Amino acid sequence: MPSPNETPSFSHLRDKALQLRRNMLIQAAGKGQGYLGQGFGLAEFFAALYFHELNFDPKYPQAPDRDRFYMSTGHYSIALWAVFAEIGLIPKDTLTTYGADESPLEMSTIEGHVPGVEMTGGSLGHGLGIAAGAALGLRIQNNPARVFVEISDGELQEGSTWEAATAASAFRLDNLVCFNDCNGIQADGALVVPMEPVADKWRAFGWDVQEVDGNALEELIGAMHWARARRGKPKVIVMRTRPGRGIARLEAREQAHFIRVEGNEWDTLGRELELENA
């Protein structure tokens, strides 16, 4: 994969983000449903992470010196499969099986089913603790690999998240970078318990913090460079993302957590994606 020290090609990353959205549409059309809202909202993040920042060779997904990426929100798997298809970890023709019986492409990640998946998702609020433990273990082993974890704003309502944040700060895990996706939604709409000001909460727990527009590649890349240079504390990048970003009709939906549309509408959504991103 490209070195994070290289100057990024933003046109290349924008093309990748668009392709990830195409891959997600293919998946959702297969069973007629999926977590498109969150996946579309994180397309730029996944493009920046896997095509610029992460030290990860898909030919050796278990390499000891690889950077680890833990996706705490297992139901965002639709985005992970989209990027795995692009880097060659899974065949593209499996995308249509997303969510189907006996398909490896579950609607929530399961470790061991697909190479490159570092943790089983589903029950929320565990990703940061797992990532903090991995970061501490790697440091004890003198392994220079870094640990990245993505969590949602809904998971900030879980006490386990703040227990892990406390431990990571106490151990000064500066090889740990958390990406906090703040899209403002949960299963039934807006966050049940408002969590703002999110950035101030992280600072209160001893973390270095950056806030970015999570759909702006330049801001994401800049924050990743900032995180690489900082020492002495764990870092968190608070990403403000828009569910359904990339297709105006999806972005305007109030219920964007899990999306179903009529069977004949998938082609229409595909055309809208191309027109709006031409």
C-alpha positions in Angstrom: 0.0 0.0 0.0 1.2 3.6 -0.5 3.4 5.0 2.3 1.7 7.7 4.5 4.9 9.7 4.0 4.0 10.1 0.3 2.1 13.2 -0.8 -1.4 12.0 -1.3 -3.2 12.2 -4.6 -6.5 13.6 -3.6 -8.1 12.9 -7.1 -7.0 9.3 -6.6 -8.6 9.1 -3.1 -11.8 10.8 -4.4 -12.0 8.1 -7.1 -11.5 5.4 -4.5 -14.3 6.9 -2.2 -16.6 6.9 -5.2 -15.8 3.3 -6.0 -16.4 2.3 -2.4 -19.9 3.8 -2.7 -20.5 1.9 -5.9 -19.4 -1.3 -4.1 -21.7 -0.6 -1.3 -24.7 -0.1 -3.6 -23.9 -3.5 -5.3 -24.0 -5.1 -1.8 -27.2 -3.5 -0.7 -28.9 -4.3 -4.0 -28.2 -8.0 -3.5 -30.6 -8.4 -0.6 -32.4 -5.2 -1.1 -31.1 -3.7 2.2 -28.1 -2.7 4.2 -26.4 -0.1 6.4 -25.8 2.3 3.5 -26.2 5.5 5.5 -23.2 4.9 7.7 -21.2 3.3 5.0 -21.6 6.1 2.6 -20.8 8.6 5.4 -17.4 6.9 5.9 -16.4 6.4 2.3 -13.8 9.2 2.5 -12.4 7.9 5.8 -11.9 4.3 4.4 -10.3 5.7 1.2 -7.9 7.8 3.3 -7.1 5.0 5.7 -6.6 2.1 3.4 -5.2 3.9 0.4 -2.9 6.3 2.2 -2.3 5.8 6.0 -2.5 2.2 7.0 0.6 0.0 6.9 -1.2 -3.1 5.7 -0.3 -5.5 2.9 -3.4 -7.5 1.7 -1.1 -10.3 0.6 0.0 -10.7 4.2 -3.1 -9.8 6.3 -1.6 -11.4 9.5 1.9 -9.9 9.2 3.2 -9.2 12.7 4.3 -5.6 11.9 1.0 -4.6 10.2 -1.0 -1.7 11.5 -4.1 -2.9 13.2 -7.6 -1.5 12.4 -10.4 -2.4 14.7 -13.9 -1.5 13.5 -16.0 -1.3 16.7 -19.2 -0.7 14.7 -19.5 -4.2 13.3 -22.7 -3.2 11.3 -20.5 -0.9 9.2 -19.2 -4.0 7.5 -20.7 -2.9 4.2 -17.9 -0.3 4.0 -15.2 -2.7 5.1 -16.3 -5.2 2.4 -16.3 -2.4 -0.2 -12.7 -1.5 0.6 -11.6 -5.2 0.9 -12.8 -5.8 -2.6 -10.8 -2.9 -3.9 -7.5 -4.0 -2.3 -8.0 -7.6 -3.3 -8.7 -9.3 0.0 -12.1 -10.6 -1.3 -13.3 -11.2 -4.8 -15.5 -8.5 -6.2 -18.1 -11.0 -7.3 -18.8 -11.9 -3.6 -20.2 -8.4 -3.0 -23.6 -9.4 -4.2 -23.8 -12.0 -1.5 -23.7 -9.5 1.4 -26.0 -10.5 4.1 -27.1 -13.8 2.4 -27.1 -17.2 4.1 -23.7 -18.8 4.2 -22.0 -15.7 2.7 -18.7 -14.7 4.4 -19.9 -11.1 4.0 -22.0 -10.8 7.1 -24.0 -7.6 8.0 -21.8 -7.4 11.1 -18.1 -8.4 11.1 -17.0 -11.7 12.5 -13.3 -12.3 13.1 -12.0 -15.3 11.2 -14.6 -15.3 8.4 -12.8 -12.8 6.2 -9.0 -12.1 6.2 -8.2 -8.7 7.5 -11.1 -8.5 10.1 -9.4 -7.9 13.4 -12.4 -8.1 15.7 -16.0 -9.4 15.9 -18.5 -6.6 15.9 -22.1 -6.5 17.0 -22.2 -5.6 20.6 -21.2 -2.0 20.7 -18.8 -0.3 23.1 -16.0 -2.9 23.0 -13.8 -1.7 20.2 -11.8 0.9 22.1 -11.0 -1.5 24.9 -9.8 -4.2 22.5 -7.7 -1.6 20.6 -6.2 -0.2 23.8 -5.2 -3.7 24.9 -3.6 -4.3 21.5 -1.7 -1.0 21.6 -0.3 -1.8 25.0 0.7 -5.3 24.0 2.5 -4.1 20.8 4.4 -1.6 22.9 5.5 -4.3 25.4 6.7 -6.3 22.4 8.6 -3.3 21.0 6.5 -3.7 17.9 6.3 -0.4 16.0 2.9 -1.1 14.5 0.2 1.4 15.2 -3.4 0.7 16.2 -6.4 2.4 14.7 -9.9 2.0 15.9 -13.2 3.4 14.6 -16.1 4.0 17.0 -19.4 5.7 16.7 -20.9 8.6 18.7 -23.6 6.2 19.9 -20.9 4.2 21.6 -19.9 7.2 23.7 -23.0 6.3 25.7 -21.4 3.0 26.7 -19.4 3.1 30.0 -16.9 0.6 28.7 -15.8 3.2 26.1 -14.8 5.7 28.8 -13.1 3.0 30.9 -10.9 2.2 27.9 -10.3 5.9 27.3 -9.1 6.2 30.9 -6.8 3.3 30.6 -5.3 4.4 27.3 -4.6 7.8 28.7 -3.1 6.4 31.9 -0.7 4.1 29.9 0.0 7.0 27.5 -0.7 4.9 24.5 0.6 7.2 21.7 0.5 4.3 19.2 -3.3 4.4 19.4 -5.5 6.5 17.2 -9.3 6.5 17.6 -11.6 7.7 14.8 -14.8 8.8 16.4 -17.6 8.8 13.8 -20.1 11.5 14.8 -23.0 11.2 12.5 -25.7 12.0 15.0 -27.9 9.0 14.5 -28.8 5.7 16.1 -31.1 2.9 15.1 -34.3 4.8 15.5 -33.1 8.3 14.6 -31.2 10.9 16.5 -28.9 10.0 19.4 -31.0 9.0 22.4 -28.6 10.7 24.8 -26.9 13.8 23.3 -23.1 13.5 23.8 -21.8 17.0 22.9 -19.4 18.5 23.4 -17.6 15.3 22.2 -14.1 16.9 21.8 -14.1 18.4 25.2 -15.0 15.0 26.7 -12.0 13.4 25.1 -9.7 16.2 26.2 -11.0 15.7 29.8 -9.9 12.1 29.6 -6.4 13.1 28.6 -6.5 12.6 24.9 -5.1 14.7 22.1 -8.0 15.8 19.9 -8.6 16.9 16.3 -12.1 17.6 14.8 -12.6 17.3 11.1 -15.2 17.2 8.4 -15.2 13.5 8.0 -16.2 13.8 4.3 -13.4 16.2 3.5 -10.3 14.2 2.4 -7.9 17.1 2.9 -9.0 17.4 6.5 -8.8 13.7 7.1 -5.3 13.4 5.6 -4.2 16.4 7.6 -5.5 14.9 10.8 -3.8 11.6 10.1 -0.5 13.3 9.6 -1.0 15.2 12.8 -1.7 12.0 14.7 1.5 10.4 13.4 3.6 13.3 14.6 2.1 13.6 18.1 3.8 11.8 21.0 2.9 11.0 24.6 -0.8 10.6 24.5 -3.5 8.6 22.6 -5.1 10.6 19.8 -8.7 10.9 18.7 -10.0 12.3 15.4 -13.6 13.4 15.8 -15.1 13.0 12.4 -18.3 14.9 11.5 -19.9 12.7 8.8 -23.2 12.8 7.0 -25.1 9.6 6.7 -25.9 8.8 3.0 -23.3 11.2 1.8 -22.9 10.9 -2.0 -26.5 10.6 -3.0 -28.6 13.6 -2.0 -31.8 11.5 -1.6 -30.2 9.2 0.9 -28.5 12.1 2.7 -31.9 13.8 3.1 -33.5 10.7 4.8 -34.4 11.0 8.4 -34.1 7.2 8.9 -30.7 6.5 7.4 -29.5 3.8 9.8 -30.7 0.8 7.8 -31.9 1.4 4.3 -34.4 -0.6 2.2 -35.8 0.6 -1.1 -37.9 -0.9 -3.8 -36.1 -3.4 -6.0 -36.4 -1.2 -9.1 -34.9 1.8 -7.3 -31.3 0.5 -7.0 -30.5 1.3 -10.6 -31.9 4.8 -10.0 -29.7 5.3 -7.0 -26.7 4.1 -9.0 -27.4 6.7 -11.7 -27.9 9.4 -9.1 -24.5 8.5 -7.5 -22.8 8.8 -10.9 -24.5 12.1 -11.8 -23.9 13.7 -8.4 -20.3 12.7 -8.3 -19.4 13.3 -12.0 
